[in-house]
């Protein structure tokens, strides 16, 4: 006899793979990236191209979710193709893959400002260790970005995130600490620009980036915020009115020299596959500043920063996170929000206002 309950039970529909296009003028590099991507379940290379012009033509024929884009190519380079790709398909996710030269780092940061979702440094020729790390980083970012609705799209219905109750008269923060990863640099610059002349507290920033990038990011932050900003140096005092960026390859933490808070750098093992990582910064800042720490977690993959935020909140500090709708990937801010200790879950455009309000 037919079991009607069994007959009407919903059937699990397999999740379609993330559709990837690889754009690189080197046939060897293109082939290697294709192999790396296709080794991973859930990803499928549906197109490949040797330059931006060919990639744009391919987009007319083949739907894609994520493009892995080289910068330096003949006919049409990556920077020229990038805005044309985004115009052709709004919401498209583009990951820039390029070598770690100073010039390419500067162009890659510009690409992030123009709509690229993230950057992955290509490994040095012949380095199998770096190639393995490149594969891990690239494929995890493709998966995270390819499964995410376009920024600004209506987020799927999720259970409400509990917020920590606002305290009646919290103390004025002594330091602002900000962490971010995938999709965060443009948001970070917008936040810093929105704080201009309104916040005197020192600002500590950990952004997941390689060394060549963090010095350039600090330059951009200084221009955006109109206040001194540089990579943190071991032992330097943390002073009002200044911004400190964790240098690539080092965890940036907070220590003391007598009664003065100072920057401490170390090369202890990566956390969450990252160095710098956000958690070491927040743990140490909570130890030194206690209830005078305020933190913000911006868009990013994974859950770096969630534990640091929990420690900050239980030490009497406070934190807010970027909301899902405006995040490229709601990994880091989502994990921090799900601790139930966040004071606010905010769209990108409201984060600077929250910081200014609590900094008064």
N, C-alpha and C positions, 0 to 999 in steps of 0.2 A: 504494500500500500504506500502511496506517495506521501511523504511527510511535507505538509504545506509550509511548515516553519522552515524546513531545510530548503524548500524550493524558493522561498522569498528572501532567504538570507542574502545580504549584499555581498557581491563578489569583489574582492580586492583588485583594483585596477593597477597594473604595474606603472610606476612613475617613469615617464619618458626620460631618456638621457638628456643631459645638457648638451646643446648643439654648439660646437666650437669651430671657429675659423682661425687658422694659423697664417699670419702674414709676415714673411721674412724673405729678403732677397737671396739669402744663402740657402741653396738646396739642401746642404748638409744640416744646417741648423734647423731648417724647416722640418726635415725628416726626423731629426732627433726629438723635436718637440711633439710632433705627431705621435711618435712611438710612446713617449712618456704619457701623453694624454690618453691614448687608447689602451694603455695598460690598466687604467682605472675604471672599475665599473661605475656606471652612472654618467660617464662622459663619452661623447662620440665626436670625432672630427668629421665634419660634413663638408668642409671646403678648405682650400689652401690657396695662397696667392703670393706672388713674388714682389708685389709693390702695391701702393695704395690704390692706384687706378684700377688694377686688376681686381683688387678686393671689393671696390665699390661696384664693379660690374657683376661680380659673383653674388653680392648681396641682392641684386635684382632677381637672381635665379634661385637662391638658396636661403631659407630662413635660418638665422643664427641667433644664439642667446649671448655668447661671449666671443670676443675677438682678442686673440693674443697678437699684439701689434709691435713690430720692430719700428725704430725711429729712423735709422739711416738706410734709405733705399733709393734706387734710381727711379726715374719716371715721375713718381709721386711719393714723397717721404711720409713718414708716419704723422708728423705734426700737421701737414697739409691735409691728409686724409681724415684725421680725427674728427674735426667739426663736420665734415661732409658725411661721415658715417653716422654721427649722432643726429644730424638733420634728417638723414634718410630713414633712420629708425630710432625715434626718441625712446629712452629707457634702455637702449643697448648697453651692455657692460663691456668695457674695453680695459684690458690689462696690458700695460706697456712693458715690454721685455727688452732690455738694452744693457750694454756693458756699463761698468761703474766708473767711467771717466768723469772728470769734473764737468766737461761740456754736456755729456749725456745726462748727468744728474740734474743740471740746471734745466735742460729741455724737458726732462721727465717731470720735474716739479711744475713746470709750465703746463704740461699735458694734464696733470691732475687738476690744475686750476681751470682748464678748458673742458673738463668733463670726463677724463679717464677715471676709472674706478680705483685702480691700484697700479703698483709697479712691482716688477720682479727683476732683480739683477741677474743677468746671464752669467753662468760660471766661466771661470778662466779656462782657456783651451787646455785640455788634457787633465783637468782636475776631476777625478771621479767622485771624490768626497763632496765637492761643491756641486757637482752635477746631481747627486742624490738629494742634496738639500734643495736645489733649484726645482727638482721634480716634485718634492713634497710640498714646497711652498706654492708652486704654480698650480698644481692640481687641486690643492685644498682651497685656494682662492677662486679658481674656476667653479668649483662645486658650490662654494658659499654664495658667490655672486650670481651664478646661473640659476640657483634655486630661489633667489630673492625677488619679490616683485619690484618693479621700477620705483625709485625714490619718489615719494609724493603720491604713489598709488594707494588706494584704500587697502589698509592692512586686513588680513584675515581676522576673523573674530577669535580673540584670545580671552582667557579668564582675566579679570581686572587685576592689575598689580597693586598689592597693598602698599600704602605709603606710610612712612614714619610720621607720627603726629608732630606738628610744629611746636617747638618749645616757646614758653611765654616770653622770655627775655634772654635769648642766647647771646653768648659773648661774641664780640667782634672778632672775625678770623684774623690770625696773624700771618697766614700764608694761604695761597690758592694753589691747588695741585690739579693738573689736567692730564688725562691719559687718553690716547686714541690710537687707531690703527687704520684698517681699510676704509677709505673714503673720508678720513678725518682732516687731512691738511686744509682743504678749502673751508671746512666748518671752523677749524681752529683759527684761521686767519680772520674769518668773519667775527668770531667771538672776541678775539684780541682787538680788532678794530672798534668793536662796540664798547670796549672798556676804556677807550682813550680819555685820559685826564680824569677819570672817575674812580679809579682804583689805585691806591698807593701801596697795597700789600705786595710783597714779592710773589711772583708766579713761577711755579715749577712745572715743566712740561716733559712728559715722556711720550714720544710718538715712535711707533715701531718703524724704524728706518735704518738703512746702513750708514756707515760713517760719512761717506762723501755727501750724503743728503742732509744730515742734521745741521752741518755748518751753514748750508745754503738756506735751510728752513729757518734757522735763527735770523739770518739776514732779512728774510721775508717778514718774519714776525716783528722785527724792529721797525721796518718800514710801515707795516700795518698798524702797529700800536703806538708809534711815536714815543717809545721808551726803550732804554738800553736792553738788548737781548743778545745773548751769546751762548755757546755750548758751556755747560758747567765745567769748572776746573776743580780738581781735588783740593780741598782745604780752603777754598774762597768763602768769605762770609756771605750769608744770604741777607741781602739788604733791601729795604723798602724801595719801590719804584723800579726794580729790575726784574727781568725775566730770564730764566735759566732753562736751557734745553738739554736733555740727556744726550750725550754724544753717542753716535752709533758704535756698537761694540762694547759699551760700558753700561752697567747699571748705575743710575744716579740715585743716591740716597741722601738722607739728612743725618748729620751728626752734630756734635758740639765741640767747640774750642773754648773752654771755660764756660761762660754763660751765653756765648754767641752761637747761634745755629750756623752750621757751615755745610757746604757741599762735600759729599764723599763719593768717589767713583771706585768701582771695583769690576773685576772680570770674573766674578763667580759664575757658575754654570748658568746657561740660559734658563729662564722660567717661561713656561708655555711656548717653548721653542724660540723665545725672544730674548735678546740682550741689546738694547735696554728693554726692561719690562716694567710695567706699571706697579705691580704688587710690591716690589722692594722699595720703590719711592714712597708709596702710601704707608707701608708698615713703619718705615723709619720716621716719616713725617709725623705719624700719630704718636710715636714714642717721644719725639722732641716737643711737638706743639700741643699734644693732647686735644682738649676741647676747642683749641684755636685753629684747627685744621678744617678747611673746606675743600671738597674735591668734586671734580666733574669727570664723568666718563663719556667720551664721544664714540661715534660709530667705529666698529672694528670686529674682526673675527675672533672666535674663541671666548675665553672668560677671564683673561688677564684683567686685574683690577677689582674683581668682585670680592676676593678675600681681603684685599687692602681696604676696600670701602667698608666691609664689615668691621674690620679692626678700627678704622677711623670712627665709625658710628658708635661702637661700644666704648671708645675712649672719650666720647662726648662730642666728637666732631660731627660734621654733616656733609651730605653729598647729594648731588643731582645727576641724572643721566639723560642723554639724548633719547628722544622717543623713537619708536619703530618706524613710523611713517617717513621720517626724514633721514633715517640711517641707511647707508649703503648696505650694511650688514648689522643686524641687531643681535650680535653675539656678546661682545663685551658689555654694552650698556644693558642688554637684557638680563645677563647673568647678575650684574650688580643690582638691578631693579628687583630681581626675584629673591634677593636676601630679605626683602620686606623692610629694609632700613633706609631706603632712599627718601629724601624729603620731597623730591619733585622729579617727574618724568616730563621732559620739555622738548618741544620742537627746536630745531637748530637756531631759529631766529629769536628765541626767547631766552637762550642760555646766558647771554651777556647781561640781560636785564636782571636775571636771578642773581648773578654774581655781584652786580652793582648794588642790589638791594641788601644782600647780606653783608656786604663790605662796608656799609655805612657805619 
